[in-house]
Protein backbone atom coordinates (compact mmCIF):
# COMPACT_ATOMS: atom_id res chain seq x y z
CA UNK A 1 0.00 0.00 0.00
CA UNK A 2 1.53 3.31 -1.09
CA UNK A 3 0.80 6.33 1.05
CA UNK A 4 1.79 9.94 0.55
CA UNK A 5 4.86 11.46 2.20
CA UNK A 6 2.58 13.66 4.28
CA UNK A 7 0.58 10.71 5.57
CA UNK A 8 3.66 8.58 6.22
CA UNK A 9 5.24 11.44 8.19
CA UNK A 10 2.05 11.85 10.22
CA UNK A 11 1.74 8.11 10.83
CA UNK A 12 5.42 7.85 11.82
CA UNK A 13 4.86 10.50 14.48
CA UNK A 14 1.80 8.68 15.79
CA UNK A 15 3.73 5.40 15.79
CA UNK A 16 6.66 6.88 17.74
CA UNK A 17 4.32 8.55 20.25
CA UNK A 18 2.52 5.22 20.72
CA UNK A 19 5.82 3.38 21.27
CA UNK A 20 6.90 5.94 23.86
CA UNK A 21 3.50 5.72 25.58
CA UNK A 22 3.78 1.93 25.79
CA UNK A 23 7.26 1.89 27.31
CA UNK A 24 9.49 1.66 24.24
CA UNK A 25 10.73 5.07 25.22
CA UNK A 26 14.38 5.53 24.37
CA UNK A 27 16.01 5.97 20.99
CA UNK A 28 17.93 2.66 21.30
CA UNK A 29 14.72 0.83 22.27
CA UNK A 30 12.79 2.37 19.36
CA UNK A 31 15.57 1.41 16.94
CA UNK A 32 15.73 -2.15 18.27
CA UNK A 33 11.96 -2.64 18.22
CA UNK A 34 11.14 -1.00 14.90
CA UNK A 35 14.32 -1.27 12.86
CA UNK A 36 14.00 2.45 12.20
CA UNK A 37 17.26 4.31 11.52
CA UNK A 38 18.60 6.31 14.48
CA UNK A 39 18.34 9.65 12.69
CA UNK A 40 14.73 8.98 11.67
CA UNK A 41 13.81 8.10 15.25
CA UNK A 42 15.53 11.19 16.64
CA UNK A 43 14.03 13.53 14.03
CA UNK A 44 10.56 12.06 14.51
CA UNK A 45 10.71 12.54 18.29
CA UNK A 46 11.75 16.17 17.76
CA UNK A 47 8.90 16.71 15.31
CA UNK A 48 6.17 15.51 17.70
CA UNK A 49 5.82 19.12 18.90
CA UNK A 50 4.57 20.09 15.44
CA UNK A 51 1.45 18.04 16.26
CA UNK A 52 1.27 19.61 19.75
CA UNK A 53 2.30 16.29 21.28
CA UNK A 54 4.39 17.19 24.32
CA UNK A 55 7.26 14.73 24.61
CA UNK A 56 9.93 15.26 27.24
CA UNK A 57 13.19 13.49 27.99
CA UNK A 58 13.54 12.34 31.60
CA UNK A 59 17.11 11.88 32.75
CA UNK A 60 17.76 8.76 34.84
CA UNK A 61 18.80 9.84 38.34
CA UNK A 62 22.49 9.41 39.01
CA UNK A 63 23.34 8.44 35.44
CA UNK A 64 25.49 10.23 32.90
CA UNK A 65 24.07 12.64 30.32
CA UNK A 66 21.55 11.30 27.82
CA UNK A 67 20.72 8.28 29.95
CA UNK A 68 16.98 8.13 30.37
CA UNK A 69 13.77 7.88 28.41
CA UNK A 70 11.04 9.93 26.76
CA UNK A 71 7.58 10.53 28.20
CA UNK A 72 4.47 11.79 26.44
CA UNK A 73 3.11 14.52 28.71
CA UNK A 74 0.24 15.62 26.49
CA UNK A 75 -1.20 14.25 23.25
CA UNK A 76 -2.60 17.65 22.23
CA UNK A 77 -5.40 17.29 19.69
CA UNK A 78 -4.42 13.70 18.87
CA UNK A 79 -6.75 11.04 20.24
CA UNK A 80 -4.41 8.45 21.74
CA UNK A 81 -7.27 5.95 21.98
CA UNK A 82 -7.77 6.17 18.21
CA UNK A 83 -4.03 5.64 17.69
CA UNK A 84 -4.08 2.58 19.97
CA UNK A 85 -7.10 1.12 18.15
CA UNK A 86 -5.53 1.70 14.71
CA UNK A 87 -1.88 0.94 15.47
CA UNK A 88 -1.91 -2.23 13.34
CA UNK A 89 -2.99 -0.20 10.29
CA UNK A 90 -0.43 2.51 11.05
CA UNK A 91 2.38 -0.06 11.41
CA UNK A 92 1.30 -1.82 8.23
CA UNK A 93 1.26 1.41 6.25
CA UNK A 94 4.81 2.16 7.41
CA UNK A 95 6.05 -1.43 7.14
CA UNK A 96 7.11 -1.42 10.81
CA UNK A 97 6.57 -4.21 13.35
N, C-alpha and C positions, 0 to 999 in steps of 0.2 A: 504494500500500500504506500503510494507516494503522497507525502504531505508537503505543504508549502514551508519555506524557511521560517516564515512568521509563526506558523502553527508549531513547527518542531521546536523553535526557540521557547515558545510559551509552554509547551508540554515538558520540555527539559527542565524548566524552572519549577513546574508543578511536581515533577518527578523528584528532583533534588530536595525540595521542601518536604515532600512526603518521606523520603529516606531519612532526613534529619529528624523529623517528627517521630519516626518509628525506631530511633536509636542508632541508625547508621549515620553518625553525626560528625565524623571527621573526614578530612580529604582522603587520607589513606583508606579508611573504611569504605567510602563511596567508590573509590577507584577499584578496590578489591571486589566489592559486591557487583558493581555495574560493568566493569571493564572500560569505563570512561577514561579518556586521557586526563592527566592531572590538570593541565591548563584549562580544559573544558570545565572540569569540576570547579576549579577555583573561580573562573570567570562567571559561571552560572550562579554560584553562591553570591558573588558580588552583585550580580544583576537582579537578585530577588527584590531589592529595594525599589526597582522600577515598577514592580507590581504592588508596591506598598506592603510587601511581606517583610516583617521585621525579623531579621536573623542576626543573632549576636554570637560572638565567639566567647566562650567561657574558659578561662585559663584554669588548668588543674593546679590546685593549691600545692605549693612547695616544689613544683616542677619547673624546668627551664622554659624559656620563651617558646611560644607556639605549641605547647603541649596542652591539649584540651579538646574541646568539642564545640560544635555549633548548636544553638537552641533557637527554635522558632518562637518568638515572643508574641507575634501578632500576625495573623493571616491576612489582614487588611480586608479587601472586598472579595477575596477568594474564599469559596466555601470548601473548607477542608474535608467535610463529609462527602461532598461530591467527588473530590479528588480520590479519597479512599475507595469509594464505590466504583470508580472508573479507572483505577490504577492499572488494571490488566490491559485495558485498551490503550492507555497512555504508554505503557511499557512496550506493547506490541507495535505501536506507531513509530517508536524510537528505536526498535530492535534492541532493547535492554532487558535484562532478566528481571 
